[in-house]
Amino acid sequence: MRTRLALLLAALPVLASAQHPLSAIEWLNDPPPVTLPGTVLMEPPVTTVGRQPEIAVRPLDAPSPAIGLVPSAVTGLPVDLWRGSDPARLAQLIAQVPVRNSPAMQKLLYSLLLTEATAPAGTGAEEILLLARLDRLLYLGATDPAQNLAQVAGATRNADRFRRWFDATLLTGDEDRSCEVLASAPHLSPGYGALIFCQARRGDWPAAALTLEAAHALELLEPDRLDLMDRFLSPDLFEGAPPLPRPDAPDPLTFRLYETIGERLPTAPMPRAFATADLRDVAGWKAQLEAAERLTRIGALTPNHLLGLYTERKASASGGVWDRVDALRRFDKALQSGSPEAVAKTLPAAWSAMREVQLEVPFAELFSEQLDQIAFTDPDATRLTWEIALLAGARPRASDGAAASLFLAALANGNPRDLTAPDTTGQAIAEGFAAPPLRPELQDMINGGRLGEAILEAMILFGDGASGNPADLTAAIALFRAVGLEDTARQAGLQLMLLDRG
């Protein structure tokens, strides 16, 4: 036995030299690579220094910082307008308040969303309110303000803020900025698709290809997204291939990827925020015009931007948006001539074109002052110019002695109480200007410092009143006036009576 053991021990060196060590995983025997690829893990970065990190200290009862794009002095809203409200209730109201048919309500909502304001007290209140503001801005199509608000608030504070900022930059064409941030903070990424897109945008094709291969191997993305990413990174391999199926509800990244591979998706059936992408030069003039009309109608784009597109060149066809372009160009040319006859001749067609797409108020804001300088001899043009002035926020006298005109003029001046209203809507508005007692629940909100919440509730009441509930309309007008929103009350009432939004 001892002889066998001695022979075996003597043979071990020979066996060791005769074969390599065995391994359960063969690639463990391969030499390590000289350079390693960039990380594909979405993990928070670790510190590279041994110094103690800086820690911000704030009393537990200290108010949150004021976040917004427009100073409180400009909006007229106090910086603590959300004080005392439940943030979850605020988020619900911000998401639900109806503004589509009322330019005055649109302006008020934008003021609430963009004004510098502190969040109510409570754990997570700042985040809940900020995300609600960003989500409603994106829903309205106000992607530039949403992007800027996220930046001011700190888009890199967490993944939720970054995702909204990233989506906005994709639609505004400013994705290089968010991709630059993502390169140094991959843990913020909305997903592996965003990582691959940004790696490619920054010119790091090897890293993008490696991340895509990992996504294939580990099934980290849906099959349709993988197909899309394959065509994005390797377009030559799919030359001549049939187009990909159109997605039912694409997100901004999917939209941009389809655009990049040459299969641009139409934005008309998509949420309003996607219309912003059509304002870029990559879209045709017709697409830009239709997107601008869509965004201006909801107050997400300035009327001057729309006018610039209308007058950029001559219409290349007829029908639809081309007729509106032609009508606006003819009217603008007549207005520049200063001829009352030429303006009177072209104004009705231009006004009719704007009514067709519910852009009367932007038209009034653009041209009211110029129209007011023209001495018309045509009574129809005089009457129409007067109504346009009312919609623009002017306070003219009645154009004639008719009871309806007298009431509208009084409303424009904030004093319709003593005149006979032409209908039940006018009567409800007049009662709101008679300073009735506020509804108890609205009064309680004001007394409790919940001003912003009370305004949002009144905006919902106004929507109900516009749909045929006179009592709610009176309550909304009364609240607006009680909190100092006199111009909002006047304009909302005038628009409700002058615009056909049935």
Secondary structure, 3 states (H helix, E strand, C coil): CHHHHHHHHHHHHHHHHHCCCCCCCHHHHCCCCCCCCCCCCCCCCCCCCCCCCCCCCCCCCCCCCCECCECHHHHCCCCCCCCCCCHHHHHHHHHHCCCCCCHHHHHHHHHHHHECECCCCCCCHHHHHHHHHHHHHHHHCCHHHHHHHHHHHCCCCCHHHHHHHHHHHHHHCCHHHHHHHHHHCHHHCCCHHHHHHHHHHCCCHHHHHHHHHHHHHHCCCCHHHHHHHHHHHCHHHHCCCCCCCCCCCCCHHHHHHHHHCCCCCCCCCCCHHHHHHHHCCCCCHHHHHHHHHHHHHCCCCCHHHHHHHHCCCCCCCCCCHHHHHHHHHHHHHHHHHCCHHHHHHHHHHHHHHHHHCCCHHHHHHHHHHHHHCCCCCCHHHHHHHHHHHHHCCCCCCCCCCCHHHHHHHHHHCCCCCCCCCCCHHHHHHHHHHCCCCCCHHHHHHHHCCCHHHHHHHHHHHHHHHHCCCHHHHHHHHHHHHHCCCHHHHHHHHHHHHHCCCC
